[in-house]
Amino acid sequence: MKRTSLVVAAVGIAAIAAAMYASPHWQLYRMRAAVEARDAQALSRYVDFPRLRESVKGQIMRRLGAQGVVRESRSNPFAAFGQAMALAVINPVVDAAVSPDGVATMLESGDIRMQPKPQDGPAASNDGAREKVNYDLSYRSWNQVLVQRADGGGVAFVLDRDGLWSWKLAAVELPED
């Protein structure tokens, strides 16, 4: 009797551990299903939009800083004005890109792109002609996974744990090029 209880407990613990390990894979599957179904509302449940917007804006500003804009702004008042103008342009673009439709486009292509315009014709909406992007998922920590295109291109998507079983898209990492 005691041995049976131990076996049942061990099997239960192994099943819980396997489910916890597989939960980000399942979440990615559900996100892709929402993208394929063109269901922006369902996809929105899996995205932390405020954190994702801040992630994209921060990376763009770091890139500008790497080019010397931020360093120069300390000594040159025109550089500070330029930085303020850059923010004024960046904010609406990022807000448009990090929308339910924009995130769907990112996940569908594996890259940050503006969504196709409706006048782009039937080729833009032809699902048969669009190739499905394959993703690799790797754990960074207990609470964070990185999802990247299998071919290594595009952006990396960062999912953060949201509760015990669910995950939310919280950040992207832009390629270094």
C-alpha positions in Angstrom: 0.0 0.0 0.0 2.8 2.4 0.9 4.7 1.6 -2.2 1.6 2.3 -4.4 1.2 5.7 -2.8 4.8 6.6 -3.5 4.4 5.5 -7.2 1.2 7.5 -7.5 2.9 10.6 -5.9 6.0 10.3 -8.2 3.8 10.0 -11.3 1.7 13.0 -10.2 4.9 15.1 -9.6 6.3 14.0 -12.9 3.1 14.9 -14.7 3.0 18.4 -13.0 6.6 19.0 -13.9 6.1 18.0 -17.5 3.0 20.2 -17.8 4.9 23.2 -16.3 7.8 22.6 -18.8 5.4 22.3 -21.7 3.2 25.3 -20.8 5.2 27.9 -22.8 5.0 25.6 -25.8 1.3 25.3 -25.4 1.0 29.1 -25.0 3.0 29.7 -28.2 0.7 27.2 -30.0 -2.4 29.1 -28.8 -0.9 32.4 -29.9 -0.1 31.1 -33.3 -3.6 29.6 -33.6 -5.0 33.1 -32.8 -2.8 34.6 -35.4 -3.8 32.1 -38.1 -7.5 32.6 -37.2 -7.0 36.4 -37.5 -8.5 36.7 -34.0 -6.8 39.9 -32.5 -9.0 39.7 -29.4 -7.8 36.2 -28.5 -4.2 37.1 -29.2 -4.5 40.2 -26.9 -5.0 37.8 -24.0 -1.4 36.6 -24.5 0.3 40.0 -24.8 1.3 42.5 -22.1 1.0 45.5 -24.4 2.4 48.2 -22.0 5.6 46.2 -21.3 6.0 45.2 -25.0 5.7 48.9 -26.0 8.3 50.0 -23.5 10.6 47.2 -24.6 10.5 48.2 -28.3 10.8 52.0 -27.4 13.7 51.3 -25.1 15.6 49.3 -27.7 15.1 51.9 -30.4 16.3 54.6 -28.0 19.3 52.5 -27.1 20.1 52.2 -30.8 19.9 55.9 -31.2 22.1 56.3 -28.1 24.6 53.9 -29.6 24.9 56.3 -32.5 25.8 59.2 -30.2 22.5 61.1 -30.1 22.1 60.7 -26.3 25.7 61.4 -25.6 25.6 64.6 -27.7 22.4 65.8 -26.1 24.2 66.6 -22.9 26.5 69.2 -24.5 24.4 70.3 -27.5 20.9 71.7 -26.9 20.0 70.9 -30.6 20.8 67.3 -30.0 18.4 67.2 -27.1 15.8 68.8 -29.4 16.6 66.1 -32.0 16.1 63.4 -29.4 12.7 64.9 -28.4 11.7 65.0 -32.0 12.8 61.4 -32.5 10.7 60.4 -29.5 7.7 62.3 -31.0 8.1 60.2 -34.2 9.0 56.9 -32.5 6.1 56.8 -30.0 3.2 56.7 -32.5 5.0 54.3 -34.8 5.7 51.9 -31.9 2.1 52.3 -30.6 0.9 51.3 -34.1 3.3 48.4 -34.4 2.5 47.1 -30.9 -1.2 46.7 -31.4 -3.1 43.5 -31.6 -2.9 43.5 -35.4 0.8 44.6 -35.3 1.7 41.8 -32.9 -0.1 39.3 -35.1 1.9 40.5 -38.1 5.1 40.2 -36.0 4.4 36.7 -34.9 3.3 35.7 -38.4 6.5 36.9 -40.1 8.9 36.6 -37.2 10.0 40.2 -37.7 8.8 43.7 -37.0 7.0 45.0 -40.1 4.2 47.3 -40.7 1.1 45.4 -41.6 0.1 45.2 -45.3 -2.3 47.7 -46.6 -5.7 46.5 -47.7 -5.0 47.8 -51.3 -2.0 45.4 -51.5 -4.3 43.0 -53.3 -5.3 39.4 -52.9 -1.7 38.2 -52.6 -1.4 40.0 -49.2 -4.3 38.0 -47.8 -3.7 34.7 -49.6 -3.0 32.3 -46.7 -1.9 29.5 -49.1 1.0 31.5 -50.4 2.3 32.5 -47.0 4.9 30.3 -45.5 4.5 29.4 -41.8 7.5 30.5 -39.7 9.1 27.9 -37.5 10.1 28.9 -34.0 12.5 27.5 -31.4 11.7 28.1 -27.7 14.4 28.1 -25.0 14.2 28.8 -21.3 16.1 31.7 -19.9 14.9 31.2 -16.4 11.9 29.7 -14.5 9.9 32.8 -15.4 11.1 33.7 -18.9 11.4 32.0 -22.2 12.9 33.2 -25.5 11.1 32.4 -28.8 13.2 32.8 -32.0 12.8 31.9 -35.6 14.4 28.6 -36.3 16.5 30.1 -39.0 18.0 32.7 -36.6 16.6 35.7 -38.4 14.1 38.3 -37.3 13.3 39.4 -33.7 13.3 37.3 -30.6 10.1 37.2 -28.6 10.3 37.2 -24.8 7.5 35.4 -22.9 7.2 36.0 -19.1 5.4 33.7 -16.8 1.9 35.0 -15.9 0.7 32.7 -13.1 1.7 29.1 -12.8 0.6 27.8 -16.3 0.3 30.8 -18.5 2.7 33.2 -20.3 2.5 36.6 -21.8 4.5 38.2 -24.6 6.3 41.0 -22.7 9.3 42.0 -24.8 11.1 41.6 -28.1 14.7 41.7 -28.8 15.7 43.4 -32.0 18.5 41.8 -34.1 21.9 43.4 -33.8 22.3 44.4 -37.5 
